[in-house]
Amino acid sequence: MKKALYIILTFALVILAACSNDTTTKDTTNNNTKESKEVNLYTARHYDVDDELYAKFEAETGIKVNVIKGEADELLERIKREGDATQADLFLTADAGRLFRAKDEGLLQAVSSDVLDEQIPANFQDKDQMWYGLTKRARVMIYNKETVKPEELSTYEALTEDKWKGRILIRGSENVYNQSLLASFIEINGEENAKEWASGLVANFARDPEGGDRDQAKAIVAGIGDVAIMNTYYFGQMLNSEDPEEVKVAQKLGVFFPNQETTGTHVNVSGAGVVKTSKNKENAIKLLEFLSSPESQITFAEANYEYPVNKSVEPSELLKSWGEFKEQEIPLSTLGENNAKSILIFNEVGWK
């Protein structure tokens, strides 16, 4: 009898252990499923339209987008500090120079996607497929329509002429958009010519650089200067601002695309790359594919006044109203490669 009872108890324990193992397996499977249904995005963009697109991506795919926002340099330092333990899957920021830095510091990995290659032209993606441009902006001249005629404007280089002395407005040398602008001149014209341009522009400043791109536009209307260099999407935002004073300022200004007969207008991108230690690589790629899709590109163009990188998508009506323009034809990676030289030149010529 005791032997029979022992056999029964042993059998029960075996069954119980099997059930326990089965539960563990199911829990693990559920955890893996949960992990495969999220993507952690570290982004330096702070636009409502981006959040709307993330919500749409979640609704269409069931993949949760966990958004961590911050300044680009701070996010890069955070990814480095966190090391292999970082939860970051995708790093998104403005300016190809910053994307180059993320790649150069070994924080990104190469990805392969036929969808990305189809939707994003080769000149707007890293040659090693470590980052992809998602939106495009041009760095143009904004001018006072009462004091400047568009036929007076021509090239970035011409702004160093004596007739523009005390009339040029632009933000400081610490700004990455200006660093990339000068980096493009280094690539196209050589280091010495780029230095001559920077020095000549400093001599024509209406004031020491201060504020952001919008502040340069406001300074024109305030009578401080006549021509500013700024990004197109800022001007679009001003024209459609909820602040009526910003709208009034923008309506007094015109847009001019420089260097149309020579090297073309400087363009840059917002873009993203998959983090090297990503735990959700496939979901990160899916989000990249979604953001470069025609539907998302239209949203970027209409809501944030950025030029689409996807050639199948036309610019918004506002952007079209400014006219078509020739772009610089250089690999955007050179903006990062020449960044250190740009900073050195700014320091040498006294661009504050």
Contacts in CASP RR format, 6 or more apart in sequence:
PFRMAT RR
TARGET T0000
AUTHOR 0000-0000-0000
METHOD contacts of the structure
MODEL  1
MKKALYIILTFALVILAACSNDTTTKDTTNNNTKESKEVNLYTARHYDVD
DELYAKFEAETGIKVNVIKGEADELLERIKREGDATQADLFLTADAGRLF
RAKDEGLLQAVSSDVLDEQIPANFQDKDQMWYGLTKRARVMIYNKETVKP
EELSTYEALTEDKWKGRILIRGSENVYNQSLLASFIEINGEENAKEWASG
LVANFARDPEGGDRDQAKAIVAGIGDVAIMNTYYFGQMLNSEDPEEVKVA
QKLGVFFPNQETTGTHVNVSGAGVVKTSKNKENAIKLLEFLSSPESQITF
AEANYEYPVNKSVEPSELLKSWGEFKEQEIPLSTLGENNAKSILIFNEVG
WK
35 279 0 8 1.000
35 280 0 8 1.000
36 280 0 8 1.000
36 282 0 8 1.000
36 283 0 8 1.000
37 62 0 8 1.000
37 63 0 8 1.000
37 64 0 8 1.000
37 283 0 8 1.000
38 63 0 8 1.000
38 64 0 8 1.000
38 65 0 8 1.000
38 66 0 8 1.000
38 280 0 8 1.000
38 283 0 8 1.000
39 63 0 8 1.000
39 64 0 8 1.000
39 65 0 8 1.000
39 66 0 8 1.000
39 89 0 8 1.000
39 90 0 8 1.000
39 280 0 8 1.000
39 283 0 8 1.000
39 284 0 8 1.000
39 286 0 8 1.000
39 287 0 8 1.000
40 66 0 8 1.000
40 68 0 8 1.000
40 87 0 8 1.000
40 88 0 8 1.000
40 89 0 8 1.000
40 90 0 8 1.000
40 279 0 8 1.000
40 280 0 8 1.000
41 54 0 8 1.000
41 65 0 8 1.000
41 66 0 8 1.000
41 67 0 8 1.000
41 68 0 8 1.000
41 88 0 8 1.000
41 89 0 8 1.000
41 90 0 8 1.000
41 92 0 8 1.000
41 287 0 8 1.000
42 68 0 8 1.000
42 70 0 8 1.000
42 75 0 8 1.000
42 78 0 8 1.000
42 79 0 8 1.000
42 88 0 8 1.000
42 90 0 8 1.000
42 91 0 8 1.000
42 92 0 8 1.000
42 275 0 8 1.000
43 50 0 8 1.000
43 67 0 8 1.000
43 68 0 8 1.000
43 69 0 8 1.000
43 70 0 8 1.000
43 75 0 8 1.000
43 91 0 8 1.000
43 92 0 8 1.000
43 93 0 8 1.000
44 69 0 8 1.000
44 70 0 8 1.000
44 71 0 8 1.000
44 72 0 8 1.000
44 75 0 8 1.000
44 92 0 8 1.000
44 93 0 8 1.000
44 94 0 8 1.000
44 98 0 8 1.000
45 69 0 8 1.000
45 92 0 8 1.000
45 93 0 8 1.000
45 94 0 8 1.000
45 270 0 8 1.000
46 69 0 8 1.000
46 70 0 8 1.000
47 303 0 8 1.000
47 304 0 8 1.000
48 303 0 8 1.000
49 299 0 8 1.000
49 300 0 8 1.000
49 303 0 8 1.000
49 304 0 8 1.000
51 67 0 8 1.000
52 299 0 8 1.000
52 303 0 8 1.000
53 290 0 8 1.000
53 291 0 8 1.000
53 296 0 8 1.000
53 299 0 8 1.000
53 300 0 8 1.000
54 65 0 8 1.000
54 67 0 8 1.000
57 63 0 8 1.000
57 65 0 8 1.000
57 287 0 8 1.000
57 290 0 8 1.000
57 291 0 8 1.000
58 64 0 8 1.000
58 65 0 8 1.000
60 290 0 8 1.000
61 286 0 8 1.000
61 290 0 8 1.000
63 283 0 8 1.000
63 286 0 8 1.000
63 287 0 8 1.000
65 287 0 8 1.000
66 87 0 8 1.000
68 75 0 8 1.000
68 88 0 8 1.000
72 93 0 8 1.000
72 94 0 8 1.000
72 95 0 8 1.000
72 98 0 8 1.000
72 176 0 8 1.000
73 98 0 8 1.000
75 88 0 8 1.000
75 91 0 8 1.000
75 93 0 8 1.000
76 91 0 8 1.000
76 98 0 8 1.000
76 101 0 8 1.000
76 102 0 8 1.000
76 105 0 8 1.000
76 107 0 8 1.000
78 86 0 8 1.000
78 88 0 8 1.000
79 86 0 8 1.000
79 88 0 8 1.000
79 91 0 8 1.000
79 102 0 8 1.000
79 107 0 8 1.000
79 275 0 8 1.000
80 105 0 8 1.000
80 107 0 8 1.000
82 88 0 8 1.000
83 277 0 8 1.000
84 277 0 8 1.000
86 275 0 8 1.000
86 277 0 8 1.000
87 279 0 8 1.000
88 275 0 8 1.000
88 277 0 8 1.000
88 278 0 8 1.000
89 274 0 8 1.000
89 275 0 8 1.000
89 278 0 8 1.000
89 279 0 8 1.000
89 280 0 8 1.000
89 281 0 8 1.000
89 283 0 8 1.000
89 284 0 8 1.000
90 272 0 8 1.000
90 273 0 8 1.000
90 274 0 8 1.000
90 275 0 8 1.000
90 278 0 8 1.000
90 284 0 8 1.000
90 287 0 8 1.000
90 288 0 8 1.000
91 102 0 8 1.000
91 107 0 8 1.000
91 108 0 8 1.000
91 272 0 8 1.000
91 273 0 8 1.000
91 275 0 8 1.000
92 134 0 8 1.000
92 270 0 8 1.000
92 271 0 8 1.000
92 272 0 8 1.000
92 273 0 8 1.000
93 99 0 8 1.000
93 102 0 8 1.000
93 270 0 8 1.000
93 271 0 8 1.000
93 272 0 8 1.000
94 176 0 8 1.000
94 268 0 8 1.000
94 269 0 8 1.000
94 270 0 8 1.000
94 271 0 8 1.000
95 176 0 8 1.000
95 177 0 8 1.000
95 180 0 8 1.000
95 268 0 8 1.000
95 269 0 8 1.000
95 270 0 8 1.000
95 335 0 8 1.000
96 133 0 8 1.000
96 180 0 8 1.000
96 268 0 8 1.000
96 269 0 8 1.000
96 271 0 8 1.000
96 332 0 8 1.000
96 333 0 8 1.000
96 335 0 8 1.000
96 336 0 8 1.000
97 176 0 8 1.000
97 179 0 8 1.000
97 180 0 8 1.000
97 183 0 8 1.000
97 332 0 8 1.000
97 335 0 8 1.000
97 336 0 8 1.000
97 339 0 8 1.000
98 176 0 8 1.000
99 126 0 8 1.000
99 131 0 8 1.000
99 133 0 8 1.000
99 269 0 8 1.000
99 271 0 8 1.000
99 272 0 8 1.000
99 273 0 8 1.000
100 126 0 8 1.000
100 333 0 8 1.000
100 335 0 8 1.000
100 336 0 8 1.000
100 337 0 8 1.000
100 339 0 8 1.000
101 336 0 8 1.000
101 339 0 8 1.000
102 108 0 8 1.000
102 131 0 8 1.000
102 273 0 8 1.000
103 126 0 8 1.000
103 128 0 8 1.000
103 130 0 8 1.000
103 131 0 8 1.000
104 336 0 8 1.000
106 276 0 8 1.000
107 275 0 8 1.000
107 276 0 8 1.000
108 130 0 8 1.000
108 131 0 8 1.000
108 273 0 8 1.000
108 274 0 8 1.000
108 275 0 8 1.000
108 276 0 8 1.000
109 130 0 8 1.000
109 274 0 8 1.000
109 275 0 8 1.000
109 276 0 8 1.000
109 278 0 8 1.000
109 281 0 8 1.000
110 128 0 8 1.000
110 129 0 8 1.000
110 130 0 8 1.000
111 129 0 8 1.000
111 130 0 8 1.000
111 273 0 8 1.000
111 274 0 8 1.000
111 281 0 8 1.000
111 284 0 8 1.000
111 285 0 8 1.000
111 288 0 8 1.000
112 129 0 8 1.000
113 285 0 8 1.000
113 288 0 8 1.000
113 289 0 8 1.000
115 289 0 8 1.000
115 292 0 8 1.000
116 125 0 8 1.000
116 129 0 8 1.000
116 132 0 8 1.000
116 285 0 8 1.000
116 288 0 8 1.000
116 289 0 8 1.000
116 292 0 8 1.000
117 125 0 8 1.000
119 289 0 8 1.000
119 292 0 8 1.000
119 293 0 8 1.000
119 294 0 8 1.000
119 309 0 8 1.000
119 310 0 8 1.000
119 312 0 8 1.000
120 132 0 8 1.000
120 133 0 8 1.000
120 134 0 8 1.000
120 292 0 8 1.000
120 309 0 8 1.000
120 310 0 8 1.000
121 309 0 8 1.000
121 311 0 8 1.000
123 329 0 8 1.000
123 331 0 8 1.000
123 332 0 8 1.000
124 132 0 8 1.000
124 133 0 8 1.000
124 136 0 8 1.000
124 269 0 8 1.000
124 309 0 8 1.000
124 332 0 8 1.000
125 131 0 8 1.000
125 132 0 8 1.000
125 133 0 8 1.000
126 132 0 8 1.000
126 333 0 8 1.000
127 331 0 8 1.000
127 333 0 8 1.000
130 273 0 8 1.000
130 274 0 8 1.000
131 271 0 8 1.000
131 272 0 8 1.000
131 273 0 8 1.000
132 271 0 8 1.000
132 272 0 8 1.000
132 273 0 8 1.000
132 288 0 8 1.000
132 292 0 8 1.000
133 269 0 8 1.000
133 270 0 8 1.000
133 271 0 8 1.000
133 272 0 8 1.000
133 292 0 8 1.000
133 309 0 8 1.000
134 269 0 8 1.000
134 270 0 8 1.000
134 271 0 8 1.000
134 272 0 8 1.000
134 288 0 8 1.000
134 291 0 8 1.000
134 292 0 8 1.000
134 300 0 8 1.000
134 309 0 8 1.000
135 269 0 8 1.000
135 270 0 8 1.000
135 271 0 8 1.000
135 297 0 8 1.000
135 300 0 8 1.000
135 304 0 8 1.000
135 306 0 8 1.000
135 307 0 8 1.000
135 308 0 8 1.000
135 309 0 8 1.000
136 267 0 8 1.000
136 268 0 8 1.000
136 269 0 8 1.000
136 306 0 8 1.000
136 307 0 8 1.000
136 308 0 8 1.000
136 309 0 8 1.000
137 231 0 8 1.000
137 232 0 8 1.000
137 233 0 8 1.000
137 267 0 8 1.000
137 268 0 8 1.000
137 269 0 8 1.000
137 270 0 8 1.000
137 306 0 8 1.000
137 307 0 8 1.000
138 231 0 8 1.000
138 232 0 8 1.000
138 257 0 8 1.000
138 265 0 8 1.000
138 266 0 8 1.000
138 267 0 8 1.000
138 307 0 8 1.000
138 325 0 8 1.000
138 327 0 8 1.000
139 177 0 8 1.000
139 181 0 8 1.000
139 229 0 8 1.000
139 230 0 8 1.000
139 231 0 8 1.000
139 232 0 8 1.000
139 265 0 8 1.000
139 266 0 8 1.000
139 267 0 8 1.000
139 268 0 8 1.000
140 229 0 8 1.000
140 230 0 8 1.000
140 231 0 8 1.000
140 232 0 8 1.000
140 235 0 8 1.000
140 255 0 8 1.000
140 256 0 8 1.000
140 257 0 8 1.000
140 258 0 8 1.000
140 265 0 8 1.000
141 153 0 8 1.000
141 159 0 8 1.000
141 227 0 8 1.000
141 228 0 8 1.000
141 229 0 8 1.000
141 255 0 8 1.000
141 256 0 8 1.000
141 257 0 8 1.000
141 258 0 8 1.000
142 216 0 8 1.000
142 217 0 8 1.000
142 220 0 8 1.000
142 227 0 8 1.000
142 228 0 8 1.000
142 229 0 8 1.000
142 230 0 8 1.000
142 235 0 8 1.000
142 253 0 8 1.000
142 254 0 8 1.000
142 255 0 8 1.000
142 256 0 8 1.000
143 150 0 8 1.000
143 153 0 8 1.000
143 220 0 8 1.000
143 226 0 8 1.000
143 227 0 8 1.000
143 228 0 8 1.000
143 253 0 8 1.000
143 254 0 8 1.000
143 256 0 8 1.000
144 220 0 8 1.000
144 221 0 8 1.000
144 223 0 8 1.000
144 225 0 8 1.000
144 226 0 8 1.000
144 227 0 8 1.000
144 252 0 8 1.000
144 253 0 8 1.000
145 252 0 8 1.000
145 253 0 8 1.000
145 254 0 8 1.000
146 252 0 8 1.000
147 226 0 8 1.000
148 226 0 8 1.000
148 227 0 8 1.000
150 254 0 8 1.000
150 256 0 8 1.000
153 227 0 8 1.000
153 256 0 8 1.000
153 258 0 8 1.000
154 258 0 8 1.000
154 259 0 8 1.000
154 261 0 8 1.000
155 258 0 8 1.000
155 259 0 8 1.000
155 262 0 8 1.000
156 181 0 8 1.000
156 185 0 8 1.000
156 197 0 8 1.000
156 229 0 8 1.000
156 258 0 8 1.000
156 259 0 8 1.000
156 266 0 8 1.000
157 197 0 8 1.000
158 164 0 8 1.000
159 168 0 8 1.000
159 201 0 8 1.000
159 204 0 8 1.000
159 227 0 8 1.000
160 196 0 8 1.000
160 197 0 8 1.000
160 199 0 8 1.000
160 200 0 8 1.000
160 201 0 8 1.000
160 203 0 8 1.000
160 204 0 8 1.000
161 204 0 8 1.000
164 204 0 8 1.000
164 226 0 8 1.000
164 227 0 8 1.000
165 203 0 8 1.000
165 204 0 8 1.000
166 204 0 8 1.000
166 205 0 8 1.000
166 206 0 8 1.000
166 225 0 8 1.000
167 204 0 8 1.000
167 206 0 8 1.000
167 225 0 8 1.000
167 226 0 8 1.000
167 227 0 8 1.000
168 201 0 8 1.000
168 204 0 8 1.000
168 205 0 8 1.000
168 206 0 8 1.000
168 225 0 8 1.000
168 226 0 8 1.000
168 227 0 8 1.000
168 228 0 8 1.000
168 229 0 8 1.000
169 205 0 8 1.000
169 206 0 8 1.000
169 207 0 8 1.000
169 216 0 8 1.000
169 219 0 8 1.000
169 220 0 8 1.000
169 224 0 8 1.000
169 225 0 8 1.000
169 227 0 8 1.000
169 228 0 8 1.000
169 229 0 8 1.000
170 178 0 8 1.000
170 201 0 8 1.000
170 205 0 8 1.000
170 209 0 8 1.000
170 216 0 8 1.000
170 228 0 8 1.000
170 229 0 8 1.000
170 230 0 8 1.000
171 177 0 8 1.000
171 178 0 8 1.000
171 209 0 8 1.000
171 210 0 8 1.000
171 211 0 8 1.000
171 212 0 8 1.000
171 213 0 8 1.000
171 215 0 8 1.000
171 216 0 8 1.000
172 178 0 8 1.000
172 209 0 8 1.000
172 210 0 8 1.000
172 211 0 8 1.000
172 351 0 8 1.000
172 352 0 8 1.000
173 179 0 8 1.000
173 209 0 8 1.000
173 343 0 8 1.000
173 346 0 8 1.000
173 347 0 8 1.000
173 350 0 8 1.000
173 351 0 8 1.000
173 352 0 8 1.000
175 212 0 8 1.000
177 213 0 8 1.000
177 231 0 8 1.000
177 268 0 8 1.000
178 229 0 8 1.000
178 346 0 8 1.000
178 351 0 8 1.000
179 339 0 8 1.000
179 342 0 8 1.000
179 343 0 8 1.000
179 346 0 8 1.000
180 266 0 8 1.000
180 268 0 8 1.000
180 335 0 8 1.000
180 336 0 8 1.000
180 339 0 8 1.000
180 342 0 8 1.000
181 229 0 8 1.000
181 266 0 8 1.000
182 194 0 8 1.000
182 197 0 8 1.000
182 198 0 8 1.000
182 338 0 8 1.000
182 342 0 8 1.000
182 345 0 8 1.000
182 346 0 8 1.000
183 334 0 8 1.000
183 335 0 8 1.000
183 336 0 8 1.000
183 337 0 8 1.000
183 338 0 8 1.000
183 339 0 8 1.000
183 341 0 8 1.000
183 342 0 8 1.000
184 266 0 8 1.000
184 328 0 8 1.000
184 330 0 8 1.000
184 334 0 8 1.000
184 335 0 8 1.000
184 338 0 8 1.000
185 193 0 8 1.000
185 194 0 8 1.000
185 197 0 8 1.000
186 194 0 8 1.000
186 338 0 8 1.000
186 341 0 8 1.000
186 342 0 8 1.000
186 345 0 8 1.000
187 330 0 8 1.000
187 334 0 8 1.000
187 335 0 8 1.000
187 338 0 8 1.000
188 263 0 8 1.000
188 328 0 8 1.000
188 330 0 8 1.000
189 197 0 8 1.000
189 263 0 8 1.000
191 341 0 8 1.000
191 345 0 8 1.000
194 342 0 8 1.000
194 345 0 8 1.000
195 345 0 8 1.000
195 348 0 8 1.000
195 349 0 8 1.000
198 345 0 8 1.000
198 346 0 8 1.000
198 349 0 8 1.000
198 351 0 8 1.000
199 349 0 8 1.000
200 349 0 8 1.000
201 351 0 8 1.000
202 349 0 8 1.000
202 350 0 8 1.000
202 351 0 8 1.000
206 219 0 8 1.000
206 224 0 8 1.000
206 225 0 8 1.000
206 226 0 8 1.000
207 219 0 8 1.000
207 224 0 8 1.000
207 225 0 8 1.000
208 352 0 8 1.000
209 351 0 8 1.000
209 352 0 8 1.000
213 228 0 8 1.000
213 230 0 8 1.000
213 231 0 8 1.000
213 234 0 8 1.000
213 235 0 8 1.000
214 230 0 8 1.000
214 234 0 8 1.000
214 237 0 8 1.000
214 238 0 8 1.000
214 246 0 8 1.000
216 228 0 8 1.000
216 229 0 8 1.000
216 230 0 8 1.000
217 228 0 8 1.000
217 230 0 8 1.000
217 234 0 8 1.000
217 235 0 8 1.000
217 238 0 8 1.000
217 249 0 8 1.000
217 250 0 8 1.000
217 253 0 8 1.000
218 246 0 8 1.000
218 249 0 8 1.000
219 225 0 8 1.000
219 228 0 8 1.000
220 226 0 8 1.000
220 227 0 8 1.000
220 228 0 8 1.000
220 252 0 8 1.000
220 253 0 8 1.000
221 248 0 8 1.000
221 249 0 8 1.000
221 252 0 8 1.000
221 253 0 8 1.000
231 268 0 8 1.000
232 255 0 8 1.000
232 305 0 8 1.000
232 306 0 8 1.000
232 307 0 8 1.000
232 319 0 8 1.000
232 322 0 8 1.000
233 304 0 8 1.000
233 305 0 8 1.000
233 306 0 8 1.000
235 250 0 8 1.000
235 253 0 8 1.000
235 255 0 8 1.000
235 305 0 8 1.000
236 250 0 8 1.000
236 305 0 8 1.000
236 318 0 8 1.000
237 304 0 8 1.000
237 305 0 8 1.000
238 246 0 8 1.000
238 247 0 8 1.000
238 249 0 8 1.000
238 250 0 8 1.000
239 247 0 8 1.000
239 250 0 8 1.000
239 251 0 8 1.000
239 318 0 8 1.000
240 247 0 8 1.000
240 305 0 8 1.000
240 318 0 8 1.000
241 247 0 8 1.000
241 250 0 8 1.000
255 322 0 8 1.000
257 264 0 8 1.000
257 265 0 8 1.000
257 322 0 8 1.000
257 323 0 8 1.000
257 325 0 8 1.000
257 326 0 8 1.000
258 264 0 8 1.000
258 265 0 8 1.000
259 265 0 8 1.000
259 326 0 8 1.000
259 328 0 8 1.000
260 325 0 8 1.000
260 326 0 8 1.000
263 328 0 8 1.000
263 329 0 8 1.000
264 325 0 8 1.000
264 326 0 8 1.000
264 327 0 8 1.000
264 328 0 8 1.000
264 329 0 8 1.000
265 325 0 8 1.000
265 326 0 8 1.000
265 327 0 8 1.000
265 328 0 8 1.000
266 328 0 8 1.000
267 307 0 8 1.000
267 327 0 8 1.000
267 328 0 8 1.000
268 332 0 8 1.000
268 335 0 8 1.000
269 309 0 8 1.000
269 332 0 8 1.000
270 306 0 8 1.000
272 288 0 8 1.000
272 291 0 8 1.000
273 284 0 8 1.000
273 288 0 8 1.000
274 281 0 8 1.000
274 284 0 8 1.000
274 285 0 8 1.000
274 288 0 8 1.000
275 284 0 8 1.000
278 284 0 8 1.000
290 296 0 8 1.000
292 309 0 8 1.000
292 310 0 8 1.000
293 310 0 8 1.000
294 310 0 8 1.000
294 312 0 8 1.000
294 313 0 8 1.000
297 308 0 8 1.000
297 309 0 8 1.000
297 310 0 8 1.000
297 313 0 8 1.000
298 308 0 8 1.000
298 313 0 8 1.000
300 306 0 8 1.000
300 308 0 8 1.000
301 307 0 8 1.000
301 308 0 8 1.000
301 313 0 8 1.000
301 314 0 8 1.000
301 315 0 8 1.000
301 316 0 8 1.000
301 319 0 8 1.000
302 316 0 8 1.000
305 316 0 8 1.000
305 318 0 8 1.000
305 319 0 8 1.000
307 315 0 8 1.000
307 319 0 8 1.000
308 314 0 8 1.000
308 315 0 8 1.000
314 320 0 8 1.000
345 351 0 8 1.000
END
